[in-house]
Amino acid sequence: MTTPPRALVLSGRDRYGDPWHDHAATSYRVAHELTAAGFGVEVRSTFPDALDDLAVADLLVVNSGEGPAGDDDAAWRPLHERVRDHADAGGPVLALHQATMTFADSPWWTEVVGGRWVHGTSWHPPLGSATFDVQPGHPVTDGLGALVAEDERYTDLVVDAGVRVLVQHEEGAATHPVVWVTAAGNVVYDALGHGVASYASAARCALLRREARWLVGLPPA
């Protein structure tokens, strides 16, 4: 019997949580979809030692937020270094929703994800049902079809020029990236997933499963 690929879902709390996102609930839904996609899944809260056993082959899923400011950066350095080393070694990373604003205490995280939410610049229209434009020509999106979900549409993120955009939306007579693959090819950022309502969309769930499978070298469909 073939051992399924391992996925570690890092779920935000305290320093990397906030009152507006139920990371525990969305991490549960993410874990459900990853299990359906053929992964062995573990969900762990953001603690300094949460990723001590992370292996290069493991899929790291970051589902955490910015959280309140703190003065104990040194205590969190082990977690940051594990994430950085994993990405630098080519380990697959799936960064979800608020991940563009998490780990603000580690500036290199922006380079890993390929973009950043910038306060005073980035924003989103009110939460609601939205249609997202799927870009064909990539294994993650080919054949996915229409994508409609109850979610936030992140707008005016600061995004690296080298990313490949897979999903976008239109706002203010401009297009805004929603899902992209970084130039390194081992990291996918997916801005969807504000709440559990997003996962009521079959297309959104299919997208998540495709992203995860593609990142570990499995057929996306």
ZIPEQUI-V739884 format. One record per run of one state. SS is the DSSP state (H for helix, E for strand, L for the rest). FROM is the first residue (numbers start at 1). TO is the last residue. If there is no record, write none. Layout:
SS FROM TO
SS FROM TO
//
This chain:
L 1 5
E 6 11
L 12 13
H 14 16
L 17 17
E 18 18
L 19 20
E 21 21
L 22 22
H 23 36
L 37 39
E 40 45
L 46 58
E 59 63
L 64 72
H 73 88
L 89 92
E 93 96
H 97 100
L 101 108
H 109 113
L 114 114
E 115 116
L 117 122
E 123 124
L 125 127
E 128 134
L 135 146
E 147 151
L 152 153
E 154 155
L 156 157
E 158 159
L 160 163
E 164 171
L 172 173
E 174 181
L 182 186
E 187 190
L 191 195
H 196 200
L 201 201
H 202 215
L 216 221
//
